[in-house]
Amino acid sequence: MTMAGRRTPYEIYWEILTFCRTPRSFTGIINRCDLNSKTGQEYLDFLAGKGYLAVVREEDRTCYASTPKAAEYTEAFARLYRSLFDRIPGFRL
């Protein structure tokens, strides 16, 4: 989290992509990343549109999974964050 305690969109992207290393349901993502449904859907649509999240159909439910392209973002973000704050970005995984 940033110094003021509010997450930036970049931190939220990182959280979602990190959490979705294995396929996750919409409800699981918004609960784990502490988002409301409308905002959560906007983030997921954005990341899917950029090719960082894939929509995965598992039986009768839709899940989201990070793509290999997402690793570029999560690694670069973690390096940048570590250089600024001397620690890795954290959230409760």
N, C-alpha and C positions, 0 to 999 in steps of 0.2 A: 504494500500500500504506500501511497505517496505520503509526504510529510504531513499534509493536512488531514489525512485519514480517508480521503475519497479516492476511489480508483479511477484511473484514466481509462479511456476506451482501449488503449494498448494493453493495459494490465488485464482487462476483461477478456480481450482476444486471447492473451496468453493463457489465462485460466481455462477458458473453454477448450482451446486446442490441447492443452496439457491433460485436462480431464477426459477428453475424447480420444485418447490414445487407443482405447478400446471402445467399441460402439456403445453409445449412451442414448437413453431416451430423452425427449424434450423435457419432460418433467424432472428427470434426474439432473439434467444440466442446469435448469433454472433454479432448482433447489440448492445444488452444490455451489453454484456461482452466485447465489443470492441476487437473482434478477426477477423482475416481474415478467409475466407472460409476453406482453407487447414488446418490451425492450429486448427480452431474450430472443424472441423471434426475429427482430431486426438484426441482432448480432449474428444469429445463425444464418440468416439469409445472406448477409454481407459476406461472411466467411465462406459459405458454400459458393456464392457467386464468384469469388476470387480463386476458387479451387483449393482452399485450405481445409474444407470439410466436405465429406462425401455423405450423401443420404444413403443409408443402408436399410433395406427392407428385411426384417427378421420376423418370419411367420406373419403374424397379423399386426405388427407394430413397426413404426418408423424410428430409426435410430440415426445418430450422426457419429461419424468417425473422422479423425484427423487423417489427412492424406500425407504422403511423403513430402509434398511441398510445404506442409505446415511445419515440419522439422526445421526448415530454414528460418522461419519466423521465430519459433520458440527459442532456438539456440541463439539467434542474433539478439533477441529481446533480453534473454537471461544474461548474456555477456554485457550488454549496454547497462542493464539494471545493476549488475554487480560492480561495474566500473563507477557508477554514480553513488551507490549506497553501500558498497563493500559487503554485500550479501546477495543471495539469490532471491528472486521474487518469491514470496511465500503466500500460500493459501492452503487451506485444510484439505489435502488430498487423502 
